[in-house]
Amino acid sequence: MSSNGDFAIRNRFIKVIIMQIILVKDMDTLGSAHEVVKVRPGYARNYLIPNKYAIEASPSNLKIVAERNKVKSKKEEGLLREINKVVDMIDHCS
């Protein structure tokens, strides 16, 4: 694995280079925002990154995304608790 995050998958006949990126926006063909995906380096460097669909999956960027996902998860848990409270209140009133 090289220092820029690229790595090679060797097949019997071909060598495919893959790069990890973090999606910034939802993309139907690749995945949802804040997801780490693997794509070809040319696609990442020539299209996804310049058009702000993705950022490079560097260690610091991965830490930031992990922290954001953790905060998002806690918010979702809180909302789910609130929804369950409202559902219970409605059930008791019926």
Sequence and secondary structure as in RCSB ss.txt:
>XXXX:A:sequence
MSSNGDFAIRNRFIKVIIMQIILVKDMDTLGSAHEVVKVRPGYARNYLIPNKYAIEASPSNLKIVAERNKVKSKK
EEGLLREINKVVDMIDHCS
>XXXX:A:secstr
  TTSEEEEE SS EEEEEEEEESS BTTTB TT EEEE HHHIIIIITTTTSEEE  HHHHHHHHHHHHHHHHH
HHHHHHHHHHHHHHHHHH 
